[in-house]
Amino acid sequence: MSTPVAAAAPRATALRRTALYDFHLRHGAHIVPFAGWEMPLYYNSILAEHHAVRTGVGLFDVSHMGLLTVEGGRAAALLSRRTTANIEAEAPSQVRYTFLLEATGAIVDDLLITRIDDGTELVRSFLAVPNAGRADEIEQILRQHRGPDTTITRWNPQLALLAVQGPSSRTLLESTFGWDLAAMPFYHARRFPLDGAGAERSGHVGVSIPAGLDGATLVSRTGYTGELGYELLVRAEVADALAERLVGAGAVPVGLGARDTLRLEKGYLLSGQDFHRDRTPIEAGQDRFVSFDHPFVGRPPLEKEVAEGPPVRLVGIVLTTEGAIPRHGTPVRVDGKTITEVTSGGLSPILGHGIALAYLPRETARPDTVVSLEIRGQEVPARVVALPFVKASRPRV
């Protein structure tokens, strides 16, 4: 009898690095694996980085996010059919936050879609940015549904994406590069020169990728922190020097830790925690990002949910007991009975106490409803509140 041969152990997938990996190391980042990438969790402290964004300006490396262009005569139709936004009605330079759904209406991912052509050609071009952990899947779904005239290109790691967030972000960018950002509306994008000179000083609508990023950046105004903020899409080879220039001008490098506490204070969703092919945009309280003026995959179940009311709703929960910090998976109880779990939770640096997100049955999802959370074997009192936990501070115009 021959000796059985042990099966070879599966080879671990190598983690990817963004163009700013060396920048992170130079600035003392604590590097961790995240969605297949080596990313900074923090540099000095999560708390200090959180306050830097709320009071000044922070710099985030978000180059791990999916960077896809979708181009062609039917590109807008494809994106409209596969998301909750009517992309066929999107104007040049406009950015849309939207959801790609299962046929059941459950969220596969949330993403940003920017129209990057200037509107003078029949062929439309879009930049689609899904979450890092869903980028491969979203790319494949779009490829499966595209027509022969539609081209889909993945630009990681040839491009880099930097987020500059905080109340001082506009002042810092304008003084550093000579740009005029005052006229850029929320959820819009423009192309600006990196040297601050030339005819594009006031911003240009329309950019080709990657050729249009030679000596330039596509600047968008969105953000995941609730503060005034901008994103800079550039060629990977200039990202390190650009980041150093921003830090030299006063931006504080910020890692994933503060990115999470900042978005949690605003009640923003985290892919893989607050939805994971198990919740709909209606249940998540994102009704305003669902446009029923066009057909899309998952529309019929959402129409039914709107008409009848969703069985659960995403709510905010606050705890004021000192030292009680909720986490993902913390049991939530009503009248001593566990009814759900926390999807996202942590300490709010601004409020100074624990906060959490959870899906509660409709009848218990009203503000001021008393609940309790099981933390380290103890039942801790809590109550439901309206989102966001920290009210909006960024200008809406």
N, C-alpha and C positions, 0 to 999 in steps of 0.2 A: 504493500500500500504506500502510495506516495504521501509525503508530508504536505499538509495543507499550507498554502502560501497566504500569508496575511494580506488583506487588501491594502493598497497604498492609501495613506491618510490624505484626505483632500487638501490641496494646496490653499493656504490662506490667501485671500485676495489682497493685493498690496493696496495700502491706503494712498490716496492721491494727495498732492500738494498744490496749493494755489500759487500764483506768481508772487505772493507776499509772504511765503514761508520764511525766507531769510529775514525779512523785515520783522516778523513775529519773534524770531529767535534773538535778534539784536535788541529788541525792546523787552526782553525777559518774559515772554509769554509762557504760560503753563499750557503745553500742547496736549490735546486729547483727541481720540477718534470720534468723528461725528459724521454720520451718513456717508461713510466711505472716504472721508477726507481727514487729514490732520489739521485741526483748527485750534485757535487759542481759546481757552476757557476764560482766562483772565490774565492781566499783566501785573498789576499791583494788588488790587482787590476789587471784587465785584461791587461792593458798596461804593467805593470811590468812583468807579467808572460809571455806575448808575447815576450818581449825583452830578458827574461831569456833563452827562447828556441832558439832564433836567435843568441845569443851570448855565451851561456854557455850550460846548460843542465836543462831540465824540466822533471817532473814526472807526468804522467797522469794515472788515474784509468780508464781503458776501459773494466772493467769486465762486464759492462752492454751489451756489444756486444754479439751476439749469439755465443755459443761455442758448436759446433756439431762435432761428429766423424761419418764418413761414412766408413764402413768397409765391406769387402767381396770380393769374386771373381769377381763380376760384379759392384763393387763400382765405379771404374774408368769409366765404360761405362755409369752408371747412371749420374755421374757428367758431363761427356762430352756431353751427350744428353741434359742435362738441362742447360748448360752454354755455353758461347761463347769461352771457352778455350778447347783445346784438352787435357783433363786431362789424357786420356789413354797414352799420350806421356810424361807425367810429370815424372821427375826423382825423386828418393828418396831425401828428404830434400829441394826440390824446392818449392817455393811459387808462386802461380799465382793469379793475380788480374783479375777478370772476372765479367760477367753480367749474371743474370738469367732473361730470357725474357718471355713476353707473346707470343702467336703465331703470333701476329701482329708485333712483333719486338720491342715493347715498353719495357722499363726497369722496371722490378719488383723490383730488388735490385742489388747492386754491393756487391761483397764479395771476401774474400781471401780464397784460398784453398791451403793447405800445405800437401804434401805427407809425412807422418810421419813413414812409415815402412822403413826398411833398404834394401829392394829389394831382400832378400834371400828367401822369402816365396811367394807362389802363391797368397795368400790373401793380398790385398792391403788395406792400412789404410790412411785416409785423415782427416785433421782437416779443417772444413769449418766455416768461421766467417762472418756471415751476420750482417747487422745493427740491433741495438737493437729494433727499431720499426717494423722491418720486420722478426725478428728471428722466431716467431711462424709460420708465413705464409710460410717462406722458408722451415722450418722443415716439415710442412704438405705437401707441394708440393713434396719434396723429398720422403717422405713416400708413397705418392700416386703412384709414378712412380718406386719405388724400386722393385727389384726382391726378391724372397724368400731367396736368399743367402746373402742378404745385410742387415747389421745391422746399424741403425741410433740411436745415443744416444745424448741426450742434457745434457751438463755438468754445466749449470748455476744452482745453485750458488756454486757447489762443487769445481769449479776451479776459479781462479782469473787471470786477465790479466793486466799487468802493462806496460805502454809504457815509455821508457826513450829516450828523443829526444833532439837533439842539437849537435853542433860541438864538445862538450866535452864529449859526451855520451860514446864513446868507451874508452877513457882514464879513466873515472869514473868507468865503469864496470870492466875493466881489473885490475885496482888498488884495487878495493873493493873485487873482487872475485878470482883474480888470473887467469882469463880466457885469452885465446889468440883469439881475435876476428878479427885480421888483415886479416886472410885468408877467412873469411866468405863473399861470394859474396852478392850483392844486391839481394833481393827476394829469400833468402835461410834461412834455419833454422838448428840448431844443439841443442843437449842436453848437458847441462853443470851441474856440481855439485854446489850446493849452498854454500858449504864450501870451494870451490876453491882447493880442494885436490883430489888426486886419479888419476887413469889412464885416466879419461875423461877430463883432463885439456885442451886438444886441441880441444875438441868438438867431439860428437858422432852422427853419422847419425842413425836415427831410435829411436822411443820412443813409449812405450805403454801408453795409458791413461786409468786410472789415475796411474797405478802401477809404471810406469817409472818416475813419478814425485816425488817419495819418496826421499827427500833430493836432488832433482834436479829441473831444470827448462828447458823448451823448449824455446830457444832463437831464435827469428826470426829477420831478418833485413828488415823492410819495412818502415812504417811510414806515417803519414798523415800531416806532417808539411813541407816537402821539405828539412829538415835537415837530417844529419846523425842520425840514430835512430834505436832502438831495442825494441822488445816486449818480455816480460817474462811471460810465462804461468806457473803457480804454483798451488799447492793445496791451497784452500781457507784458511786453518788454519795457513799457514805460511805467508800470504800476508801482514798482518799488520806489523809484525816484519821486513819483507823484505823492505817494504816502508820506515819504520823508518831508516833502515840501509842506504838506498839510500839517504834520506834527510840528514842524518848525514855525508854522504860523499860529500854533496854539491849540490844534485839535488833540484830544486825548485818545490814545488807542484803547479800544473797547472790545472785550471778548464775548463769547457765547453766553457766559453767566449773566452779565448785565443785560444782554439782548433779551434774555428770557424774563428777567424781573421787570424790565421796561415794558415789554409787550403785555405781560400779565396784568400790570397796573391799569392798562387800557382795555383789558378784556379781549385782546386780539387772539385769534385762534393759532394753535400750533399743530401742524400736520403730524399725524402719528400719535398724538395725545388727545387733542380735542375732537378729532375725527380720524377714522381709520376704516373707511368703507362701511361705516356703521351709523352715520348720522347724516341728516339732510341739511341744506342751508336754512330751511325754515325752522327746524329744531334748534339749529345753532344761532338763531336770531339774526340771520343775515338776509332777510327778505329783500332788503333794498338793493342787493346785488343780483337779484333774479329778475330778468326782463322777460315777461310773458308775451312780448310782441313779436316773437319769432319761434320757429320750431327748434327744439334741441333735445338731445338724448337725456331722458329722465324728467321731461316736462310733465307728462300726465300724472305721475305720483305726486309731484309738487303741487299741481293744481288741486288735486283731491285733498292734500294736506292743508292747503290754504283755506279751502272751502269748509272743511270739517274741524280744523284746528289741530295742531300737532299734538301727539300724545305726551311729549316731553319738551322742555325748553331749557336752553343753556342759561344759567343764572350765576350771579356773583354771590359768594358767601364770605362773610367777615367773622373773624374770631378776635376777641379782645383779651383773652386769657394770656398772660405773659408766658412766653416760651412755647406756646402752642403753635406749631408750624405745620400746616397741612402739606401733603405731597400727593403726587399722582398715585391713585389707588387707595387713598385714605377713605374708609367707609363713612357714608353719610346716613344719618338716622333721623327718622321722624317718629315721635312717640315711642322711642326705644327700639324701633324696628329698622334694620338696615334696608334702605330703598335704592341706593345707588353708590357710586364712588366718585371721588374727586378726579377730574381729568387733568387739571393743572393746579398747582398750589405752591405757596412759598411765603416768605416774609416780604412785605412791601416796605422798601427803604424809605419811602415818602410818608406813609401812614404809620409805620412803626409797629404793625401787628400783622397777623396771618391773614391771607386772602386766598380764595380758591374759586375755581370754575367747576361746575357740575351740571349734569342734565337731571332735572327734577320733573316728576309728573306734573302735568299742567295745573292741577288743583293745589299743589304746594309750591309753585314757582313764583308766587306773588311776593313783592318786596315786604320785608318785615316778618315773613314767616319764620318761626323759631324752629331750628334744626339742631342737631349735635353731630360732632365728628369724633370718631374713635382714634385717638392719638396715643401711642405707647400704652395701650390697654386702658386708657382713661376716656370717659365720655366728656367731651368739651363742648360747652354751649356755643352756639353760633346763630347767625340770622342771614336771611336772604336779602340782598341789596340789588338795586338797579346798576347796570354797567354803564360807563366804566367806573372802576374804583377811584381813580384819579381823574378829575375832570379835564376836558380838552384845554390845551394851552397854545397849540399852534394856530396861527391865523388861517382862516378858511379861504382867503382870496389870494 
